[in-house]
Amino acid sequence: MPFLGTTGGGSVKQYGGQASLVYFIKNSLRLRSSASGYLNRTPATATNRKVWTWSAWVKRGTFGTEQSIFATVSQGFSLNFGTGNDLRVWTNGGNGAMYTSAVYRDPAAWYHIVLQRTSVSPYFNLYVNGVQVTAFAYDNRTTYPGTADSEVNNTVAHYISGFTSYYFDGYLAEINFIDGQALTPSSFGKTDAVTGQWVPKKFASTYGTNGFYLKFADASAPTAAAIGKDSSPNGNNWTPSGISVTAGITYDAMIDSPSLSAVASNYATLNPLAVGSSGTLSDGSLKIAGLNSSNVGASYSTIGMTTGKWYFEITAVGVGSNFTYALVEDVVDTSALNVSGSIFAGYRSTGDTYGTVSITTTTWNSAGVVIGVAVDCDNGAVYFANANTWINSGVPTSGASRTGAITTYTGGTKTLHGGVGCFQNSTQSAAINFGQRPFTYTPPTGFKSLNTYNLP
């Protein structure tokens, strides 16, 4: 089953009166295909090219294209998602290839993927969320020459994400590579006794000469010694390219995580399975761009808001002759993915607002302007801020009086989704932040980031 979050860390959620204390992951790295993001390393010494294990937690951002998550130069070896969203392994020019029958396209899920290479037929074993994959649309493993050496652990360039093409778009966390051991998922995860979900476990054995552990904890610089640092005893650092740790919309050092804690958790993104045909998503589904068509291309959060108080931000990126919407939508009306007239609450970059209160206010059709959105589901109110000034003299902390709200409704009666849309023009684009990177402005008191830990 897809992994949506578990307990752990210093702040622990309880289930059924019990607290399940487990190891939790604090950091992830966003890889943006739009920036050709990847990491690479060339081993100095060839080691065991027949026996090794790769383990990583993976959250996909965009679907429908071939995307590599671990590969060697010229695709001599590749673990990748196919265009049909299946998982594939290629090696030695196609020998030993396998394509899974299952597809992996849950935009809210963290998947734990383990690939085991052994010297015994069928030579490659694949596991997802602790379960061995046994159903394949294509399986050529038994004809693979098991005595042959693969490119993995050879002195050739190795890549996390693609190279020259096939770039991964999404999030990676807790990458462990074990040189010389064929390990099962139990070395990296376990089934939580309370929730029944597959959860992370810290690897506690040896790595081998070319082994490494990437936890992406040092965001001080986009270098091999910082964001690409190997936290195993080996010091096998990875050199990043197309990865940013500069504050703002390109910041790639995330706290989106396959854990459930106050430190890091599974965050909302825009939903690549629910995006209007006039829009396209990128950058780990945190950016939307318009297309040359006749309507609004919009997308909405993978996590809904029914109770509680929530805050997120939208940043104007590309501006043009049309406009961008900051949105809050009751997506029961799926036509809202394209039709601007069905917006539940919105703030258009030309200055108009949409909701139970309609006013003309400050425009934000300038690159870099940040719009804050506060959604008070308990009292039934939506507020918008332009560059940290709440429009209509809004007071998100006003409670039941709902002072300055753009939209009011009966609290707790709707499940709302945060979103953004672009109208009719390929130059229009915007980025959204649900809290997986630092906010530009401080949220109103009592308003939280949209992630699984904060859900009631």
SVG drawing of the C-alpha trace seen along z (x, -y; Angstrom):
<svg xmlns="http://www.w3.org/2000/svg" viewBox="-23 -48 63 67">
<polyline fill="none" stroke="black" stroke-width="0.4" points="0.0,0.0 1.2,-3.6 2.9,-5.1 1.3,-8.3 3.0,-8.8 3.8,-7.1 4.8,-8.0 8.2,-8.9 10.6,-11.5 10.4,-13.8 6.8,-14.7 4.8,-11.5 1.2,-11.0 -0.8,-8.3 -3.1,-5.7 -5.6,-3.9 -4.0,-5.2 -0.6,-3.8 2.4,-5.7 4.5,-3.9 8.0,-5.1 10.0,-4.5 12.9,-6.0 11.9,-8.9 13.4,-10.6 13.9,-14.4 14.9,-15.4 14.4,-14.8 15.8,-16.2 13.6,-17.6 14.8,-16.9 13.4,-19.1 13.4,-17.8 13.0,-21.4 16.4,-22.1 17.9,-18.9 18.6,-18.0 20.8,-15.0 23.7,-13.8 26.7,-11.9 29.7,-10.0 32.4,-7.9 33.8,-5.1 37.6,-5.2 37.8,-1.4 35.7,1.3 34.2,3.6 31.5,6.3 29.6,5.9 27.3,8.9 26.0,8.4 24.6,5.1 21.5,3.5 19.8,0.1 17.2,-1.3 15.4,-4.6 12.1,-6.4 10.6,-7.9 7.7,-10.4 6.8,-11.2 6.0,-14.7 5.0,-14.2 3.9,-11.2 3.8,-9.8 7.4,-10.2 10.5,-8.0 12.4,-9.0 15.5,-7.4 16.2,-7.3 19.5,-5.3 21.6,-4.7 25.1,-4.4 26.4,-6.2 24.7,-5.6 22.0,-3.7 24.2,-0.6 22.1,-0.1 19.0,-1.9 16.2,-1.7 13.5,-3.9 9.8,-4.7 8.5,-4.0 6.1,-6.2 3.2,-4.0 4.3,-4.7 5.6,-1.1 9.0,-0.4 11.7,0.9 15.2,2.4 17.6,2.3 21.1,3.7 23.8,4.8 22.0,3.5 18.6,4.8 19.6,8.3 17.9,8.9 15.2,6.3 11.9,6.3 8.8,4.1 6.4,4.3 2.7,5.0 1.8,2.6 1.9,-1.1 3.0,-3.7 1.2,-7.0 -0.1,-8.0 0.9,-11.6 0.4,-11.6 2.5,-8.5 6.0,-7.8 7.1,-4.5 10.0,-2.5 11.9,-0.9 14.5,1.8 16.4,3.4 18.5,6.4 21.2,7.7 22.4,11.3 24.6,13.8 21.7,16.3 19.0,16.5 16.8,14.4 19.7,12.0 17.4,9.0 14.7,8.8 12.5,5.7 10.5,4.8 8.0,1.9 6.9,1.0 8.4,4.2 6.7,6.6 8.5,8.4 7.2,7.6 6.3,10.9 4.0,9.7 5.8,8.4 4.5,7.2 8.0,8.1 10.6,10.3 13.9,11.3 15.8,11.9 16.2,15.6 18.2,15.3 20.5,12.7 24.1,14.0 24.6,14.1 28.4,14.4 28.6,11.1 29.6,7.9 27.1,5.1 28.2,1.4 27.1,0.8 30.2,0.6 32.4,0.2 34.6,-2.8 32.0,-4.6 29.8,-7.5 26.8,-6.7 23.7,-8.9 20.9,-9.6 18.2,-10.9 18.9,-11.0 21.8,-12.3 21.3,-14.3 17.7,-13.0 15.3,-10.9 15.5,-13.3 13.5,-12.3 10.9,-14.8 10.0,-14.4 11.5,-13.7 14.1,-11.2 14.9,-10.4 17.1,-8.1 19.1,-6.5 21.2,-3.6 23.5,-1.6 25.2,1.5 28.2,2.9 28.7,6.7 25.5,7.6 22.1,8.7 19.7,7.4 15.9,7.5 13.7,4.6 13.8,5.6 17.3,4.0 15.7,0.6 12.1,0.8 9.5,2.6 5.8,3.0 4.5,0.6 2.8,2.7 0.1,0.1 -0.7,-1.3 0.2,1.8 2.1,-0.5 5.6,0.0 7.8,-2.5 11.5,-3.5 14.2,-1.8 17.8,-3.0 20.2,-0.7 22.6,0.7 25.2,2.8 28.2,2.2 28.2,0.5 31.1,2.0 33.7,0.0 31.4,-1.8 28.4,-1.9 26.9,-5.2 24.1,-6.8 22.5,-10.1 20.2,-11.8 20.3,-15.3 20.6,-17.0 23.2,-19.7 21.5,-22.4 24.4,-24.9 25.5,-24.6 24.7,-22.7 28.0,-20.8 29.2,-17.2 30.4,-18.1 27.0,-19.5 23.7,-18.4 25.5,-15.5 27.3,-14.3 27.7,-10.6 26.7,-10.0 28.1,-6.5 31.7,-6.0 32.9,-5.9 32.7,-9.5 31.5,-8.6 30.0,-12.0 27.8,-12.8 28.2,-15.9 24.9,-17.8 23.9,-19.5 20.7,-21.5 20.0,-21.5 19.4,-24.7 19.5,-25.6 18.9,-29.3 15.8,-30.5 12.7,-30.8 10.8,-28.7 13.9,-26.7 14.9,-25.6 15.2,-21.8 16.2,-20.8 12.8,-19.7 11.2,-18.5 8.7,-16.5 9.3,-13.0 7.9,-9.5 7.5,-10.1 5.0,-11.7 6.5,-14.1 6.6,-17.8 10.1,-18.0 9.2,-16.5 6.1,-14.9 4.4,-14.0 3.3,-17.4 0.6,-18.3 1.6,-19.0 -0.5,-19.9 -2.1,-16.8 -0.8,-15.7 -3.9,-13.4 -6.2,-16.4 -4.8,-19.2 -6.8,-21.0 -5.9,-20.4 -4.9,-24.1 -2.1,-23.7 1.0,-21.6 2.8,-20.8 6.5,-20.6 9.1,-20.9 7.8,-18.1 4.2,-19.2 4.8,-22.6 4.7,-24.7 2.0,-25.2 2.3,-26.8 -0.5,-27.9 -0.9,-26.7 -2.1,-28.5 -5.8,-27.5 -9.1,-29.1 -9.5,-28.4 -7.9,-28.2 -5.5,-25.3 -5.6,-24.7 -4.6,-22.0 -5.3,-21.4 -3.7,-20.0 -3.3,-16.2 -4.5,-16.8 -7.9,-18.2 -8.9,-20.6 -12.1,-19.9 -11.3,-21.1 -8.4,-23.1 -6.6,-26.2 -4.2,-26.1 -1.7,-28.4 0.1,-28.2 1.8,-30.5 1.7,-31.1 4.5,-32.9 4.1,-34.5 6.8,-33.2 6.0,-34.0 3.7,-36.9 2.1,-37.9 -0.9,-39.4 -3.4,-37.2 -3.5,-36.3 -2.9,-33.7 -5.3,-32.6 -4.6,-31.8 -7.4,-29.3 -9.3,-27.5 -11.6,-25.0 -14.3,-22.5 -13.1,-20.0 -16.4,-18.1 -16.9,-20.3 -14.2,-18.8 -15.0,-21.3 -13.2,-23.8 -10.0,-22.4 -10.8,-24.4 -13.6,-26.8 -13.0,-30.0 -16.6,-30.6 -16.8,-27.7 -14.0,-29.0 -15.0,-28.6 -12.5,-31.4 -9.9,-33.0 -7.6,-36.0 -6.7,-36.9 -3.4,-38.5 -5.2,-41.3 -6.7,-42.2 -10.2,-40.7 -11.3,-38.3 -13.9,-35.6 -16.1,-34.5 -19.0,-35.6 -17.2,-39.0 -16.1,-40.3 -13.8,-43.3 -11.1,-44.8 -7.8,-45.0 -4.0,-45.1 -2.7,-43.4 0.1,-40.8 1.0,-40.3 4.7,-40.7 7.3,-38.0 8.2,-37.2 5.1,-38.5 4.0,-36.1 0.3,-35.6 -0.5,-34.1 -3.7,-32.0 -5.3,-31.3 -8.1,-28.8 -10.0,-28.6 -12.1,-25.4 -13.4,-25.6 -15.1,-29.0 -15.6,-28.8 -13.5,-31.5 -10.8,-32.1 -8.4,-35.0 -5.8,-36.3 -2.7,-38.4 -0.6,-40.3 3.0,-40.5 2.0,-39.9 -0.8,-42.5 -4.2,-40.9 -6.6,-42.2 -10.0,-43.6 -8.4,-44.3 -8.6,-40.6 -7.9,-39.2 -7.4,-35.4 -7.2,-35.1 -10.6,-36.9 -12.3,-33.5 -16.1,-33.4 -16.4,-37.1 -14.4,-36.2 -13.3,-39.8 -12.2,-40.6 -12.7,-37.1 -13.2,-36.8 -15.3,-33.7 -17.4,-32.6 -19.3,-29.3 -20.5,-27.0 -17.3,-25.6 -16.7,-21.9 -19.2,-21.4 -16.7,-21.3 -13.5,-19.7 -11.4,-22.4 -8.2,-22.1 -5.5,-24.8 -4.6,-25.4 -3.4,-27.7 -4.4,-28.2 -3.1,-30.0 -5.2,-31.5 -4.7,-31.1 -1.1,-32.0 2.1,-29.9 4.0,-32.8 1.8,-32.6 3.2,-30.4 3.2,-30.2 4.7,-28.1 3.0,-26.9 4.4,-26.1 2.5,-24.1 5.4,-24.3 7.8,-21.7 10.3,-24.6 10.5,-27.7 7.6,-30.2 8.4,-33.7 6.1,-35.2 5.1,-34.0 1.7,-32.3 -1.0,-33.8 -1.1,-32.4 -2.7,-29.0 -2.5,-28.3 -0.5,-25.2 1.3,-23.8 -0.6,-21.3 0.9,-17.9 -0.2,-14.6 1.2,-15.2 -0.9,-18.3 -4.2,-16.6 -6.6,-16.3"/>
</svg>
